[in-house]
Amino acid sequence: MMIVFHLFDKSCMRFSELERAIPLVSQKMLIQQLRDLESKGIVTRTIYQEVPPRVEYSLTSLGLALRPALRELVQWANLRRKTKPT
């Protein structure tokens, strides 16, 4: 889900940008997650025929539709954190 959150902030990101944005994820896991999100129609992958090749990832309309639900989930988590006994 971290990938989706980062793509909410930017319209598109390159693989290296995502890798820097999520420093604790391995390259292998990031690739697997991106492929999974792409196969589910949440993320789209655009390849530009340049030298060197450029690949960008962005959210599809289905991915963007997750924004309200994820925003509510974050608010709930923050509320829970504040009311959790120490």
PDB file of N, CA, C and O in Angstrom:
ATOM      1  N   MET A   1       0.805  -1.210   0.000  1.00  0.00           N
ATOM      2  CA  MET A   1       0.000   0.000   0.000  1.00  0.00           C
ATOM      3  C   MET A   1       0.842   1.265   0.000  1.00  0.00           C
ATOM      4  O   MET A   1       0.371   2.334  -0.389  1.00  0.00           O
ATOM      5  N   MET A   2       2.096   1.141   0.440  1.00  0.00           N
ATOM      6  CA  MET A   2       2.963   2.319   0.438  1.00  0.00           C
ATOM      7  C   MET A   2       3.121   2.875  -0.978  1.00  0.00           C
ATOM      8  O   MET A   2       3.200   4.089  -1.172  1.00  0.00           O
ATOM      9  N   ILE A   3       3.166   1.995  -1.944  1.00  0.00           N
ATOM     10  CA  ILE A   3       3.290   2.438  -3.337  1.00  0.00           C
ATOM     11  C   ILE A   3       2.101   3.310  -3.703  1.00  0.00           C
ATOM     12  O   ILE A   3       2.261   4.381  -4.288  1.00  0.00           O
ATOM     13  N   VAL A   4       0.913   2.847  -3.357  1.00  0.00           N
ATOM     14  CA  VAL A   4      -0.315   3.582  -3.675  1.00  0.00           C
ATOM     15  C   VAL A   4      -0.307   4.944  -2.992  1.00  0.00           C
ATOM     16  O   VAL A   4      -0.651   5.948  -3.616  1.00  0.00           O
ATOM     17  N   PHE A   5       0.079   4.993  -1.720  1.00  0.00           N
ATOM     18  CA  PHE A   5       0.132   6.265  -1.001  1.00  0.00           C
ATOM     19  C   PHE A   5       1.092   7.242  -1.684  1.00  0.00           C
ATOM     20  O   PHE A   5       0.776   8.424  -1.816  1.00  0.00           O
ATOM     21  N   HIS A   6       2.240   6.767  -2.110  1.00  0.00           N
ATOM     22  CA  HIS A   6       3.198   7.653  -2.776  1.00  0.00           C
ATOM     23  C   HIS A   6       2.674   8.127  -4.127  1.00  0.00           C
ATOM     24  O   HIS A   6       2.931   9.264  -4.524  1.00  0.00           O
ATOM     25  N   LEU A   7       1.950   7.282  -4.828  1.00  0.00           N
ATOM     26  CA  LEU A   7       1.394   7.679  -6.126  1.00  0.00           C
ATOM     27  C   LEU A   7       0.200   8.618  -5.976  1.00  0.00           C
ATOM     28  O   LEU A   7      -0.161   9.305  -6.931  1.00  0.00           O
ATOM     29  N   PHE A   8      -0.422   8.663  -4.790  1.00  0.00           N
ATOM     30  CA  PHE A   8      -1.464   9.662  -4.542  1.00  0.00           C
ATOM     31  C   PHE A   8      -0.853  11.059  -4.569  1.00  0.00           C
ATOM     32  O   PHE A   8      -1.481  12.007  -5.040  1.00  0.00           O
ATOM     33  N   ASP A   9       0.376  11.182  -4.060  1.00  0.00           N
ATOM     34  CA  ASP A   9       1.030  12.481  -3.957  1.00  0.00           C
ATOM     35  C   ASP A   9       1.559  12.989  -5.293  1.00  0.00           C
ATOM     36  O   ASP A   9       1.610  14.197  -5.523  1.00  0.00           O
ATOM     37  N   LYS A  10       1.948  12.083  -6.162  1.00  0.00           N
ATOM     38  CA  LYS A  10       2.487  12.469  -7.473  1.00  0.00           C
ATOM     39  C   LYS A  10       1.675  11.774  -8.555  1.00  0.00           C
ATOM     40  O   LYS A  10       1.162  10.676  -8.343  1.00  0.00           O
ATOM     41  N   SER A  11       1.560  12.400  -9.690  1.00  0.00           N
ATOM     42  CA  SER A  11       0.776  11.789 -10.763  1.00  0.00           C
ATOM     43  C   SER A  11       1.466  10.561 -11.343  1.00  0.00           C
ATOM     44  O   SER A  11       0.804   9.621 -11.781  1.00  0.00           O
ATOM     45  N   CYS A  12       2.800  10.571 -11.344  1.00  0.00           N
ATOM     46  CA  CYS A  12       3.543   9.399 -11.796  1.00  0.00           C
ATOM     47  C   CYS A  12       4.920   9.416 -11.145  1.00  0.00           C
ATOM     48  O   CYS A  12       5.438  10.466 -10.766  1.00  0.00           O
ATOM     49  N   MET A  13       5.495   8.228 -11.025  1.00  0.00           N
ATOM     50  CA  MET A  13       6.826   8.097 -10.435  1.00  0.00           C
ATOM     51  C   MET A  13       7.608   7.049 -11.194  1.00  0.00           C
ATOM     52  O   MET A  13       7.053   6.064 -11.682  1.00  0.00           O
ATOM     53  N   ARG A  14       8.905   7.279 -11.286  1.00  0.00           N
ATOM     54  CA  ARG A  14       9.789   6.282 -11.872  1.00  0.00           C
ATOM     55  C   ARG A  14      10.145   5.255 -10.810  1.00  0.00           C
ATOM     56  O   ARG A  14       9.985   5.495  -9.613  1.00  0.00           O
ATOM     57  N   PHE A  15      10.633   4.105 -11.268  1.00  0.00           N
ATOM     58  CA  PHE A  15      10.989   3.030 -10.333  1.00  0.00           C
ATOM     59  C   PHE A  15      11.985   3.520  -9.293  1.00  0.00           C
ATOM     60  O   PHE A  15      11.824   3.247  -8.103  1.00  0.00           O
ATOM     61  N   SER A  16      13.009   4.238  -9.726  1.00  0.00           N
ATOM     62  CA  SER A  16      14.035   4.710  -8.792  1.00  0.00           C
ATOM     63  C   SER A  16      13.465   5.677  -7.763  1.00  0.00           C
ATOM     64  O   SER A  16      13.917   5.695  -6.618  1.00  0.00           O
ATOM     65  N   GLU A  17      12.478   6.482  -8.154  1.00  0.00           N
ATOM     66  CA  GLU A  17      11.828   7.392  -7.205  1.00  0.00           C
ATOM     67  C   GLU A  17      11.066   6.607  -6.141  1.00  0.00           C
ATOM     68  O   GLU A  17      11.116   6.932  -4.955  1.00  0.00           O
ATOM     69  N   LEU A  18      10.366   5.575  -6.584  1.00  0.00           N
ATOM     70  CA  LEU A  18       9.644   4.734  -5.621  1.00  0.00           C
ATOM     71  C   LEU A  18      10.614   4.021  -4.695  1.00  0.00           C
ATOM     72  O   LEU A  18      10.357   3.879  -3.499  1.00  0.00           O
ATOM     73  N   GLU A  19      11.715   3.580  -5.248  1.00  0.00           N
ATOM     74  CA  GLU A  19      12.724   2.885  -4.457  1.00  0.00           C
ATOM     75  C   GLU A  19      13.301   3.810  -3.374  1.00  0.00           C
ATOM     76  O   GLU A  19      13.534   3.376  -2.246  1.00  0.00           O
ATOM     77  N   ARG A  20      13.525   5.059  -3.713  1.00  0.00           N
ATOM     78  CA  ARG A  20      14.026   6.031  -2.724  1.00  0.00           C
ATOM     79  C   ARG A  20      12.945   6.411  -1.717  1.00  0.00           C
ATOM     80  O   ARG A  20      13.242   6.656  -0.547  1.00  0.00           O
ATOM     81  N   ALA A  21      11.707   6.460  -2.161  1.00  0.00           N
ATOM     82  CA  ALA A  21      10.600   6.851  -1.283  1.00  0.00           C
ATOM     83  C   ALA A  21      10.282   5.778  -0.247  1.00  0.00           C
ATOM     84  O   ALA A  21       9.773   6.083   0.832  1.00  0.00           O
ATOM     85  N   ILE A  22      10.582   4.522  -0.574  1.00  0.00           N
ATOM     86  CA  ILE A  22      10.300   3.398   0.324  1.00  0.00           C
ATOM     87  C   ILE A  22      11.629   2.685   0.585  1.00  0.00           C
ATOM     88  O   ILE A  22      11.877   1.622   0.015  1.00  0.00           O
ATOM     89  N   PRO A  23      12.478   3.250   1.429  1.00  0.00           N
ATOM     90  CA  PRO A  23      13.851   2.746   1.562  1.00  0.00           C
ATOM     91  C   PRO A  23      13.971   1.345   2.166  1.00  0.00           C
ATOM     92  O   PRO A  23      14.977   0.678   1.922  1.00  0.00           O
ATOM     93  N   LEU A  24      13.012   0.878   2.925  1.00  0.00           N
ATOM     94  CA  LEU A  24      13.139  -0.427   3.571  1.00  0.00           C
ATOM     95  C   LEU A  24      12.698  -1.595   2.681  1.00  0.00           C
ATOM     96  O   LEU A  24      12.823  -2.754   3.077  1.00  0.00           O
ATOM     97  N   VAL A  25      12.192  -1.301   1.497  1.00  0.00           N
ATOM     98  CA  VAL A  25      11.732  -2.365   0.602  1.00  0.00           C
ATOM     99  C   VAL A  25      12.886  -2.794  -0.310  1.00  0.00           C
ATOM    100  O   VAL A  25      13.646  -1.961  -0.803  1.00  0.00           O
ATOM    101  N   SER A  26      13.000  -4.097  -0.522  1.00  0.00           N
ATOM    102  CA  SER A  26      14.020  -4.585  -1.449  1.00  0.00           C
ATOM    103  C   SER A  26      13.559  -4.344  -2.881  1.00  0.00           C
ATOM    104  O   SER A  26      12.368  -4.181  -3.146  1.00  0.00           O
ATOM    105  N   GLN A  27      14.511  -4.324  -3.787  1.00  0.00           N
ATOM    106  CA  GLN A  27      14.191  -4.124  -5.200  1.00  0.00           C
ATOM    107  C   GLN A  27      13.272  -5.239  -5.705  1.00  0.00           C
ATOM    108  O   GLN A  27      12.332  -4.986  -6.458  1.00  0.00           O
ATOM    109  N   LYS A  28      13.552  -6.464  -5.287  1.00  0.00           N
ATOM    110  CA  LYS A  28      12.739  -7.612  -5.703  1.00  0.00           C
ATOM    111  C   LYS A  28      11.295  -7.462  -5.233  1.00  0.00           C
ATOM    112  O   LYS A  28      10.362  -7.706  -5.999  1.00  0.00           O
ATOM    113  N   MET A  29      11.108  -7.062  -3.977  1.00  0.00           N
ATOM    114  CA  MET A  29       9.762  -6.918  -3.432  1.00  0.00           C
ATOM    115  C   MET A  29       9.019  -5.766  -4.097  1.00  0.00           C
ATOM    116  O   MET A  29       7.821  -5.867  -4.357  1.00  0.00           O
ATOM    117  N   LEU A  30       9.723  -4.676  -4.371  1.00  0.00           N
ATOM    118  CA  LEU A  30       9.097  -3.539  -5.043  1.00  0.00           C
ATOM    119  C   LEU A  30       8.619  -3.949  -6.436  1.00  0.00           C
ATOM    120  O   LEU A  30       7.507  -3.606  -6.837  1.00  0.00           O
ATOM    121  N   ILE A  31       9.444  -4.670  -7.159  1.00  0.00           N
ATOM    122  CA  ILE A  31       9.062  -5.153  -8.490  1.00  0.00           C
ATOM    123  C   ILE A  31       7.836  -6.055  -8.395  1.00  0.00           C
ATOM    124  O   ILE A  31       6.901  -5.914  -9.183  1.00  0.00           O
ATOM    125  N   GLN A  32       7.832  -6.978  -7.440  1.00  0.00           N
ATOM    126  CA  GLN A  32       6.694  -7.892  -7.267  1.00  0.00           C
ATOM    127  C   GLN A  32       5.422  -7.126  -6.947  1.00  0.00           C
ATOM    128  O   GLN A  32       4.366  -7.413  -7.511  1.00  0.00           O
ATOM    129  N   GLN A  33       5.512  -6.155  -6.047  1.00  0.00           N
ATOM    130  CA  GLN A  33       4.337  -5.375  -5.664  1.00  0.00           C
ATOM    131  C   GLN A  33       3.803  -4.558  -6.839  1.00  0.00           C
ATOM    132  O   GLN A  33       2.594  -4.488  -7.057  1.00  0.00           O
ATOM    133  N   LEU A  34       4.713  -3.941  -7.594  1.00  0.00           N
ATOM    134  CA  LEU A  34       4.283  -3.160  -8.754  1.00  0.00           C
ATOM    135  C   LEU A  34       3.601  -4.049  -9.792  1.00  0.00           C
ATOM    136  O   LEU A  34       2.580  -3.667 -10.363  1.00  0.00           O
ATOM    137  N   ARG A  35       4.156  -5.218 -10.034  1.00  0.00           N
ATOM    138  CA  ARG A  35       3.538  -6.152 -10.990  1.00  0.00           C
ATOM    139  C   ARG A  35       2.160  -6.604 -10.514  1.00  0.00           C
ATOM    140  O   ARG A  35       1.228  -6.722 -11.309  1.00  0.00           O
ATOM    141  N   ASP A  36       2.040  -6.855  -9.211  1.00  0.00           N
ATOM    142  CA  ASP A  36       0.764  -7.274  -8.645  1.00  0.00           C
ATOM    143  C   ASP A  36      -0.277  -6.160  -8.770  1.00  0.00           C
ATOM    144  O   ASP A  36      -1.416  -6.410  -9.162  1.00  0.00           O
ATOM    145  N   LEU A  37       0.119  -4.933  -8.436  1.00  0.00           N
ATOM    146  CA  LEU A  37      -0.804  -3.805  -8.555  1.00  0.00           C
ATOM    147  C   LEU A  37      -1.189  -3.564 -10.017  1.00  0.00           C
ATOM    148  O   LEU A  37      -2.324  -3.189 -10.310  1.00  0.00           O
ATOM    149  N   GLU A  38      -0.251  -3.779 -10.919  1.00  0.00           N
ATOM    150  CA  GLU A  38      -0.534  -3.619 -12.347  1.00  0.00           C
ATOM    151  C   GLU A  38      -1.509  -4.698 -12.820  1.00  0.00           C
ATOM    152  O   GLU A  38      -2.431  -4.407 -13.582  1.00  0.00           O
ATOM    153  N   SER A  39      -1.314  -5.926 -12.378  1.00  0.00           N
ATOM    154  CA  SER A  39      -2.205  -7.017 -12.804  1.00  0.00           C
ATOM    155  C   SER A  39      -3.622  -6.839 -12.266  1.00  0.00           C
ATOM    156  O   SER A  39      -4.582  -7.334 -12.857  1.00  0.00           O
ATOM    157  N   LYS A  40      -3.750  -6.136 -11.150  1.00  0.00           N
ATOM    158  CA  LYS A  40      -5.069  -5.886 -10.555  1.00  0.00           C
ATOM    159  C   LYS A  40      -5.723  -4.618 -11.090  1.00  0.00           C
ATOM    160  O   LYS A  40      -6.846  -4.287 -10.712  1.00  0.00           O
ATOM    161  N   GLY A  41      -5.018  -3.909 -11.971  1.00  0.00           N
ATOM    162  CA  GLY A  41      -5.586  -2.717 -12.589  1.00  0.00           C
ATOM    163  C   GLY A  41      -5.518  -1.481 -11.716  1.00  0.00           C
ATOM    164  O   GLY A  41      -6.241  -0.517 -11.969  1.00  0.00           O
ATOM    165  N   ILE A  42      -4.669  -1.478 -10.692  1.00  0.00           N
ATOM    166  CA  ILE A  42      -4.553  -0.341  -9.783  1.00  0.00           C
ATOM    167  C   ILE A  42      -3.466   0.618 -10.246  1.00  0.00           C
ATOM    168  O   ILE A  42      -3.578   1.831 -10.070  1.00  0.00           O
ATOM    169  N   VAL A  43      -2.417   0.065 -10.838  1.00  0.00           N
ATOM    170  CA  VAL A  43      -1.275   0.861 -11.320  1.00  0.00           C
ATOM    171  C   VAL A  43      -1.076   0.577 -12.793  1.00  0.00           C
ATOM    172  O   VAL A  43      -1.269  -0.545 -13.260  1.00  0.00           O
ATOM    173  N   THR A  44      -0.691   1.605 -13.510  1.00  0.00           N
ATOM    174  CA  THR A  44      -0.347   1.430 -14.916  1.00  0.00           C
ATOM    175  C   THR A  44       1.145   1.714 -15.090  1.00  0.00           C
ATOM    176  O   THR A  44       1.714   2.578 -14.423  1.00  0.00           O
ATOM    177  N   ARG A  45       1.752   0.974 -15.992  1.00  0.00           N
ATOM    178  CA  ARG A  45       3.188   1.096 -16.273  1.00  0.00           C
ATOM    179  C   ARG A  45       3.334   1.620 -17.693  1.00  0.00           C
ATOM    180  O   ARG A  45       2.819   1.027 -18.642  1.00  0.00           O
ATOM    181  N   THR A  46       4.047   2.745 -17.831  1.00  0.00           N
ATOM    182  CA  THR A  46       4.261   3.345 -19.136  1.00  0.00           C
ATOM    183  C   THR A  46       5.742   3.293 -19.464  1.00  0.00           C
ATOM    184  O   THR A  46       6.579   3.776 -18.702  1.00  0.00           O
ATOM    185  N   ILE A  47       6.054   2.699 -20.611  1.00  0.00           N
ATOM    186  CA  ILE A  47       7.445   2.574 -21.055  1.00  0.00           C
ATOM    187  C   ILE A  47       7.670   3.569 -22.192  1.00  0.00           C
ATOM    188  O   ILE A  47       6.932   3.581 -23.177  1.00  0.00           O
ATOM    189  N   TYR A  48       8.693   4.398 -22.041  1.00  0.00           N
ATOM    190  CA  TYR A  48       9.046   5.365 -23.076  1.00  0.00           C
ATOM    191  C   TYR A  48      10.257   4.841 -23.836  1.00  0.00           C
ATOM    192  O   TYR A  48      11.267   4.469 -23.238  1.00  0.00           O
ATOM    193  N   GLN A  49      10.147   4.817 -25.147  1.00  0.00           N
ATOM    194  CA  GLN A  49      11.228   4.321 -25.999  1.00  0.00           C
ATOM    195  C   GLN A  49      12.293   5.393 -26.147  1.00  0.00           C
ATOM    196  O   GLN A  49      12.362   6.092 -27.158  1.00  0.00           O
ATOM    197  N   GLU A  50      13.120   5.509 -25.115  1.00  0.00           N
ATOM    198  CA  GLU A  50      14.212   6.464 -25.095  1.00  0.00           C
ATOM    199  C   GLU A  50      15.494   5.706 -24.746  1.00  0.00           C
ATOM    200  O   GLU A  50      15.459   4.528 -24.393  1.00  0.00           O
ATOM    201  N   VAL A  51      16.594   6.388 -24.850  1.00  0.00           N
ATOM    202  CA  VAL A  51      17.862   5.805 -24.416  1.00  0.00           C
ATOM    203  C   VAL A  51      18.405   6.714 -23.330  1.00  0.00           C
ATOM    204  O   VAL A  51      18.708   7.874 -23.611  1.00  0.00           O
ATOM    205  N   PRO A  52      18.540   6.239 -22.105  1.00  0.00           N
ATOM    206  CA  PRO A  52      18.103   4.936 -21.601  1.00  0.00           C
ATOM    207  C   PRO A  52      16.576   4.890 -21.475  1.00  0.00           C
ATOM    208  O   PRO A  52      15.928   5.930 -21.362  1.00  0.00           O
ATOM    209  N   PRO A  53      16.008   3.683 -21.495  1.00  0.00           N
ATOM    210  CA  PRO A  53      14.546   3.564 -21.410  1.00  0.00           C
ATOM    211  C   PRO A  53      14.020   4.162 -20.108  1.00  0.00           C
ATOM    212  O   PRO A  53      14.659   4.063 -19.060  1.00  0.00           O
ATOM    213  N   ARG A  54      12.863   4.775 -20.193  1.00  0.00           N
ATOM    214  CA  ARG A  54      12.225   5.380 -19.022  1.00  0.00           C
ATOM    215  C   ARG A  54      10.906   4.664 -18.787  1.00  0.00           C
ATOM    216  O   ARG A  54      10.114   4.474 -19.711  1.00  0.00           O
ATOM    217  N   VAL A  55      10.679   4.270 -17.539  1.00  0.00           N
ATOM    218  CA  VAL A  55       9.439   3.594 -17.153  1.00  0.00           C
ATOM    219  C   VAL A  55       8.810   4.389 -16.021  1.00  0.00           C
ATOM    220  O   VAL A  55       9.471   4.700 -15.031  1.00  0.00           O
ATOM    221  N   GLU A  56       7.541   4.716 -16.168  1.00  0.00           N
ATOM    222  CA  GLU A  56       6.826   5.457 -15.130  1.00  0.00           C
ATOM    223  C   GLU A  56       5.608   4.673 -14.684  1.00  0.00           C
ATOM    224  O   GLU A  56       4.975   3.967 -15.469  1.00  0.00           O
ATOM    225  N   TYR A  57       5.294   4.813 -13.405  1.00  0.00           N
ATOM    226  CA  TYR A  57       4.131   4.165 -12.820  1.00  0.00           C
ATOM    227  C   TYR A  57       3.161   5.242 -12.362  1.00  0.00           C
ATOM    228  O   TYR A  57       3.564   6.272 -11.823  1.00  0.00           O
ATOM    229  N   SER A  58       1.877   4.989 -12.583  1.00  0.00           N
ATOM    230  CA  SER A  58       0.852   5.925 -12.127  1.00  0.00           C
ATOM    231  C   SER A  58      -0.393   5.124 -11.756  1.00  0.00           C
ATOM    232  O   SER A  58      -0.539   3.959 -12.126  1.00  0.00           O
ATOM    233  N   LEU A  59      -1.281   5.777 -11.020  1.00  0.00           N
ATOM    234  CA  LEU A  59      -2.519   5.119 -10.615  1.00  0.00           C
ATOM    235  C   LEU A  59      -3.532   5.174 -11.746  1.00  0.00           C
ATOM    236  O   LEU A  59      -3.633   6.170 -12.462  1.00  0.00           O
ATOM    237  N   THR A  60      -4.265   4.110 -11.891  1.00  0.00           N
ATOM    238  CA  THR A  60      -5.381   4.079 -12.834  1.00  0.00           C
ATOM    239  C   THR A  60      -6.580   4.733 -12.150  1.00  0.00           C
ATOM    240  O   THR A  60      -6.490   5.125 -10.986  1.00  0.00           O
ATOM    241  N   SER A  61      -7.681   4.851 -12.850  1.00  0.00           N
ATOM    242  CA  SER A  61      -8.892   5.403 -12.222  1.00  0.00           C
ATOM    243  C   SER A  61      -9.341   4.505 -11.066  1.00  0.00           C
ATOM    244  O   SER A  61      -9.856   4.999 -10.064  1.00  0.00           O
ATOM    245  N   LEU A  62      -9.149   3.200 -11.200  1.00  0.00           N
ATOM    246  CA  LEU A  62      -9.469   2.275 -10.112  1.00  0.00           C
ATOM    247  C   LEU A  62      -8.572   2.542  -8.905  1.00  0.00           C
ATOM    248  O   LEU A  62      -9.043   2.531  -7.768  1.00  0.00           O
ATOM    249  N   GLY A  63      -7.292   2.779  -9.143  1.00  0.00           N
ATOM    250  CA  GLY A  63      -6.365   3.099  -8.065  1.00  0.00           C
ATOM    251  C   GLY A  63      -6.710   4.416  -7.391  1.00  0.00           C
ATOM    252  O   GLY A  63      -6.654   4.522  -6.166  1.00  0.00           O
ATOM    253  N   LEU A  64      -7.066   5.416  -8.182  1.00  0.00           N
ATOM    254  CA  LEU A  64      -7.444   6.708  -7.621  1.00  0.00           C
ATOM    255  C   LEU A  64      -8.724   6.605  -6.790  1.00  0.00           C
ATOM    256  O   LEU A  64      -8.917   7.368  -5.843  1.00  0.00           O
ATOM    257  N   ALA A  65      -9.589   5.667  -7.145  1.00  0.00           N
ATOM    258  CA  ALA A  65     -10.840   5.480  -6.402  1.00  0.00           C
ATOM    259  C   ALA A  65     -10.590   4.966  -4.983  1.00  0.00           C
ATOM    260  O   ALA A  65     -11.473   5.042  -4.129  1.00  0.00           O
ATOM    261  N   LEU A  66      -9.392   4.445  -4.733  1.00  0.00           N
ATOM    262  CA  LEU A  66      -9.039   3.980  -3.387  1.00  0.00           C
ATOM    263  C   LEU A  66      -8.760   5.125  -2.425  1.00  0.00           C
ATOM    264  O   LEU A  66      -8.789   4.928  -1.210  1.00  0.00           O
ATOM    265  N   ARG A  67      -8.495   6.302  -2.939  1.00  0.00           N
ATOM    266  CA  ARG A  67      -8.079   7.439  -2.102  1.00  0.00           C
ATOM    267  C   ARG A  67      -9.021   7.704  -0.930  1.00  0.00           C
ATOM    268  O   ARG A  67      -8.539   7.773   0.201  1.00  0.00           O
ATOM    269  N   PRO A  68     -10.330   7.855  -1.124  1.00  0.00           N
ATOM    270  CA  PRO A  68     -11.202   8.138   0.029  1.00  0.00           C
ATOM    271  C   PRO A  68     -11.170   7.024   1.092  1.00  0.00           C
ATOM    272  O   PRO A  68     -11.149   7.310   2.289  1.00  0.00           O
ATOM    273  N   ALA A  69     -11.168   5.781   0.660  1.00  0.00           N
ATOM    274  CA  ALA A  69     -11.155   4.671   1.620  1.00  0.00           C
ATOM    275  C   ALA A  69      -9.847   4.633   2.399  1.00  0.00           C
ATOM    276  O   ALA A  69      -9.857   4.422   3.612  1.00  0.00           O
ATOM    277  N   LEU A  70      -8.737   4.832   1.727  1.00  0.00           N
ATOM    278  CA  LEU A  70      -7.446   4.814   2.412  1.00  0.00           C
ATOM    279  C   LEU A  70      -7.273   6.022   3.321  1.00  0.00           C
ATOM    280  O   LEU A  70      -6.654   5.922   4.381  1.00  0.00           O
ATOM    281  N   ARG A  71      -7.812   7.153   2.913  1.00  0.00           N
ATOM    282  CA  ARG A  71      -7.748   8.351   3.759  1.00  0.00           C
ATOM    283  C   ARG A  71      -8.512   8.101   5.068  1.00  0.00           C
ATOM    284  O   ARG A  71      -8.036   8.466   6.143  1.00  0.00           O
ATOM    285  N   GLU A  72      -9.680   7.486   4.977  1.00  0.00           N
ATOM    286  CA  GLU A  72     -10.461   7.152   6.169  1.00  0.00           C
ATOM    287  C   GLU A  72      -9.728   6.143   7.047  1.00  0.00           C
ATOM    288  O   GLU A  72      -9.755   6.249   8.273  1.00  0.00           O
ATOM    289  N   LEU A  73      -9.086   5.184   6.435  1.00  0.00           N
ATOM    290  CA  LEU A  73      -8.331   4.185   7.188  1.00  0.00           C
ATOM    291  C   LEU A  73      -7.179   4.831   7.963  1.00  0.00           C
ATOM    292  O   LEU A  73      -6.927   4.469   9.112  1.00  0.00           O
ATOM    293  N   VAL A  74      -6.490   5.772   7.348  1.00  0.00           N
ATOM    294  CA  VAL A  74      -5.407   6.489   8.021  1.00  0.00           C
ATOM    295  C   VAL A  74      -5.960   7.307   9.185  1.00  0.00           C
ATOM    296  O   VAL A  74      -5.362   7.333  10.261  1.00  0.00           O
ATOM    297  N   GLN A  75      -7.083   7.967   8.982  1.00  0.00           N
ATOM    298  CA  GLN A  75      -7.695   8.742  10.068  1.00  0.00           C
ATOM    299  C   GLN A  75      -8.082   7.823  11.227  1.00  0.00           C
ATOM    300  O   GLN A  75      -7.868   8.170  12.388  1.00  0.00           O
ATOM    301  N   TRP A  76      -8.638   6.674  10.926  1.00  0.00           N
ATOM    302  CA  TRP A  76      -8.998   5.709  11.956  1.00  0.00           C
ATOM    303  C   TRP A  76      -7.756   5.250  12.722  1.00  0.00           C
ATOM    304  O   TRP A  76      -7.779   5.170  13.950  1.00  0.00           O
ATOM    305  N   ALA A  77      -6.683   4.952  12.008  1.00  0.00           N
ATOM    306  CA  ALA A  77      -5.444   4.511  12.658  1.00  0.00           C
ATOM    307  C   ALA A  77      -4.886   5.602  13.562  1.00  0.00           C
ATOM    308  O   ALA A  77      -4.408   5.314  14.659  1.00  0.00           O
ATOM    309  N   ASN A  78      -4.942   6.849  13.111  1.00  0.00           N
ATOM    310  CA  ASN A  78      -4.457   7.961  13.933  1.00  0.00           C
ATOM    311  C   ASN A  78      -5.310   8.130  15.182  1.00  0.00           C
ATOM    312  O   ASN A  78      -4.784   8.369  16.269  1.00  0.00           O
ATOM    313  N   LEU A  79      -6.614   8.008  15.034  1.00  0.00           N
ATOM    314  CA  LEU A  79      -7.520   8.092  16.184  1.00  0.00           C
ATOM    315  C   LEU A  79      -7.242   6.970  17.163  1.00  0.00           C
ATOM    316  O   LEU A  79      -7.195   7.199  18.371  1.00  0.00           O
ATOM    317  N   ARG A  80      -7.060   5.781  16.668  1.00  0.00           N
ATOM    318  CA  ARG A  80      -6.772   4.631  17.517  1.00  0.00           C
ATOM    319  C   ARG A  80      -5.464   4.818  18.277  1.00  0.00           C
ATOM    320  O   ARG A  80      -5.364   4.478  19.455  1.00  0.00           O
ATOM    321  N   ARG A  81      -4.476   5.355  17.598  1.00  0.00           N
ATOM    322  CA  ARG A  81      -3.177   5.598  18.214  1.00  0.00           C
ATOM    323  C   ARG A  81      -3.314   6.603  19.362  1.00  0.00           C
ATOM    324  O   ARG A  81      -2.680   6.446  20.405  1.00  0.00           O
ATOM    325  N   LYS A  82      -4.139   7.631  19.166  1.00  0.00           N
ATOM    326  CA  LYS A  82      -4.317   8.664  20.186  1.00  0.00           C
ATOM    327  C   LYS A  82      -5.079   8.144  21.407  1.00  0.00           C
ATOM    328  O   LYS A  82      -4.826   8.580  22.530  1.00  0.00           O
ATOM    329  N   THR A  83      -6.009   7.214  21.189  1.00  0.00           N
ATOM    330  CA  THR A  83      -6.841   6.730  22.297  1.00  0.00           C
ATOM    331  C   THR A  83      -6.315   5.438  22.922  1.00  0.00           C
ATOM    332  O   THR A  83      -6.891   4.931  23.885  1.00  0.00           O
ATOM    333  N   LYS A  84      -5.249   4.924  22.386  1.00  0.00           N
ATOM    334  CA  LYS A  84      -4.672   3.680  22.900  1.00  0.00           C
ATOM    335  C   LYS A  84      -4.037   3.945  24.265  1.00  0.00           C
ATOM    336  O   LYS A  84      -3.242   4.873  24.411  1.00  0.00           O
ATOM    337  N   PRO A  85      -4.390   3.125  25.272  1.00  0.00           N
ATOM    338  CA  PRO A  85      -3.788   3.341  26.603  1.00  0.00           C
ATOM    339  C   PRO A  85      -2.295   3.035  26.580  1.00  0.00           C
ATOM    340  O   PRO A  85      -1.835   2.137  25.876  1.00  0.00           O
ATOM    341  N   THR A  86      -1.556   3.804  27.366  1.00  0.00           N
ATOM    342  CA  THR A  86      -0.099   3.615  27.436  1.00  0.00           C
ATOM    343  C   THR A  86       0.305   2.649  28.505  1.00  0.00           C
ATOM    344  O   THR A  86       1.495   2.388  28.684  1.00  0.00           O
TER     345      THR A  86
END
